[in-house]
Amino acid sequence: MAPLKITKKHHKHFNNPFPSSPTVLPSIQGTLSFNSQKVPSHQIFSIGKDFQLLWSSKDGGHLSISHHSCPSRPIWSTIPGQAFVSAALVETEVEESRGSFAVKDGDVHLICNHQTIEEIRLIDQFDHSLEPKCQDSPSGHPGLEQKKDMNGTQFPILIITGWVFSMKKKKRKFQKDGIRAEIQFETKDPSTRARYWLLFDQKNSNQVGFQGMLGQPNFKLRQKASSTASGRFRGFRWRIGRIKKRRLGFCWSIARPRGYVTVSSAEETRDMRVEEPTQFNRIYLTYSSEANERFYGFGEQFSHLDFKGKRVPILVQEQGIGRGDQPITFAANLVSYRAGGDWSTTYAPSPFYMTSKMRSLYLEGYDYSAFDLTTHDRVQIQIRGSSVQGRILHGNSPSELIEHFTETIGRPPELPEWIISGAVVGMQGGTETVRRIWNKLKTYNVPVSAFWLQDWVGQRETLIGSQLWWNWEVDTKRYYGWQQLLQDLSARHIKVLTYCNPCLAPTQEKPNRRRNLFEEAKSLDILVKDKYGQPYMVPNTAFDVGMLDLTHPKTAGWFKQILQEMVDDGVRGWMADFGEGLPVDATVYSGEDPISAHNRYPELWAQINREFVEEWKSNCVGKVKEDPPEELVFFMRAGFRNSPKWGMLFWEGDQMVSWQANDGIKSAVTGLLSSGLSGYAFNHSDIGGYCAVNLPFIKYRRSEELLLRWMELNAFTTVFRTHEGNKPSCNSQFYSNHQTLSQFARFAEVYRAWKFYRIQLVKEAAQKGLPVCRHLFLHYPEDENVHSLSYQQFLVGTEILVAPVLDKGKKNVKVYFPVGERCDWQHVWTGKLYRGQGCEAWVDAPIGYPAVFVKTGSTIGKTFVKNLRDFNIL
């Protein structure tokens, strides 16, 4: 694979406030042809016992896969006459700055965008005919990978083989960043080609696995000077022009390639010879989509729910500060390179989607990938690598698709009941402050489940203000009488949660430390290394830290001992922060590809925490083992596809303290719902948001109104947790005055009023993977109006409908009542019935009375309303 070109921007403090989108290769299109002597004109092939693949030579040839229960409804199909496997050799450029990453396509050396099918055949058992026989083959291919797992394979499996190849002097026109341009790549006759293998096999009754692999390309590269070429893509000739759609030429007769690729550069002239064998480092899978098809999922996404028309990159990273909301994105980008992020940046992406046409697919592995949905009639997945592996899902409804997806990737365990019983109070300041606020909460009769004390490790002053000491032990000066505090809270059935992350800061200057965890990890050789073999010191705000190498066999045991000491003091939960910032030029013990290691890191981080929870539970004896209130829980923000298996609870990271759509209260709803459609069943946000800004000309401060509205919103999420934010003194807090404390008490009771239903939903999530908070698409997929909704409203389970107020100064909201089962919706505060299906209504929603509805006749709804009365809320 071509090496990564990495540019570090950590210490660049004056930047373009409007950085352009990363340059990427435009959508690749090519022709499909087939060997008519070996490939029939029309045939249906079985895949296992439950699926079938239809091959038809009509209109140039295409494939479609369907389930035997509904053979007329394809769950995956190719575009007639067009290539569905393509390949390229492209250099990768990564710009990195403090947890933010921009992946770009650099020099493009070769594109094989045309495809032939030489053979389609069924295999009823593993045989040696799957072994590669030609010199173009890689050392193995998908068939060989199956050999290890033949016991679980449901025969027959299907394999398609053929060639991908390039053609001479083909021009393509495209538009990028508002510039219309023309690209041209050339090959000498005969054309360049490489073998490919594509295998389909049934994994279970609702999933078809696919594996694709490319052989070695047979070519030599020669770089040629061209005075007419310019731009970021070397090897392409750019010209301003209009975009024209045209079909590329058709070619069937090919021979073994002996040509070269023209690579032009305006900067230099040289021959760049490539020693054979040279592996492709891009594989593309292209297949059909309908113009009106909506795409949901892709992990936790904060700006959009439907991704049709967009190119979605799948890379774990910081979500950014502002993400396009102004003026904060401008300011963040100006002072730190790309710190503002954009609509696609997220802590927890997933290479998974489901569509409004009940189609669903996900990729396995951890390679960088991007889903190109910009062309109305197709999906093109780009994978950085020479192989691709994934699964195609069958389901008759969105809820079925989520069940089938999480059946494979894993589901969270049931949460301990205590974490979902009352408010989780986020506090800082030390022992005296906690006791003082606790007394206030008792005065207002707030049902409190836990105090979350992120500054338990102590604070230090840096250039940007007060920050935590990243050395995971209690600071006995700040929290004097630590164990007594925990015992006093426990006597009132209140737990304590703390904070940790997989990074360690040098602590030579910390006066009252007992251990120097950074030095311990360094001596054990369990820190991520740089290219010189030394601990990689990763820039983080005002100080540098070492990152634990989670692939090292010693790391998990060592870190679990730290967690054990914390729990021995009486702590029953913690935030497991970060996990998204592994540098892509780091060296890890496993030796794996750096970008793959980067995407896998948050899953490994969750796995270590989860293993400790399970081991602690199994080792408990006596009362602790039999007492559910003593169970542990952790919550985290970074994740990838399989994180729902390992993480117990998620939170949405660092929203701005604003009303804005990309990184404020609205984005908290969008992230909640998109993650729920991607298997993250338990998620929530900081009440009031996190990130405040107090610059001379740009100020973001948490207003009282925003705080009160965020309380109303989070009273209907899995966990009701506050956060003081990064600048507590700039923010309105729940303890600021009588109104904030009264509202906090009121909505902690509202949250408690549907606890009985929350327990049911938590059990359902552990059994089926369905989220607690749900986009209406999950239960009303046939209602076209539902697809236009994003953050405006959501369901809690199936019985409660919430339309939060998300705009400053608003006293009412527009609510849509979906078309579905015949029932009315009852407004919980007035009892008014809304009988029309598929209609909208404006509903009053003054502060303290958000628009909340229950289904009429619902036992859940009746119990919820009764509890509100019993708690003196109604």
Secondary structure, 3 states (H helix, E strand, C coil): CCCEEEEECCCCCCCCCCCCCCCCCCCCCCEEEECCCCCCCEEEEEECCCEEEEEECHHHCEEEEEECCCCCCEEEECCCCECCEEEEEEEEEEEEECCEEEEEEEEEEEEECEEEEEEEEEECCCCHHHCCCCCCCCCCCHHHHHHCCHHHCEEEEEEEEEEEECCCCEEEEEEECCEEEEEEECECCCCCEEEEEEEEEEEECCEEEEEEEECCCCCCCEECCCCCCCCCCCCCCCCCCCCCCCCCCCCCCCCCCCCCEEECCCCCCCCCCCCCCCCCCEEEEEEECCCCCCEEEEECCCCCCCCCCCEEEECCCCCCCCCCCCCHHHHHHHHCCCCCCCCCCCCCEEEEEEECCCCEEEECCCCCEEEECCCCCEEEEEEECCEEEEEEECCCCHHHHHHHHHHHHCCCCCCCHHHHCCEEEEECCCHHHHHHHHHHHHHCCCCEEEEEEHHHHCEEEECCEEEECCCCCCCCCCCCCHHHHHHHHHHCCCEEEEEECCEECCCCCCCCCCCCHHHHHHHHCCECECCCCCECEEEECCEEEEEECCCCCCHHHHHHHHHHHHHHCCCCEEEECCCCCCCCCCECCCCCCHHHHHHHHHHHHHHHHHHHHHHHHHHCCHHHHHCHHHCCEEEECCCCCCHHHHCCEEECCCCECCCCCCCCHHHHHHHHHHHHCCCCCCEECCECCCECEECCCCEECCCHHHHHHHHHHHCCCCCCEECCCCCHHHCCCCCCCHHHHHHHHHHHHHHHHCHHHHHHHHHHHHHHCCCCEECHHHCCCCCHHHHHCCCCCEEECCCEEEECCCCCCCCEEEEEECCCCCCCEEECCCCCEECCCCEEEEEECCCCCCEEEEECCCHHHHHHHHHHHHCCCC
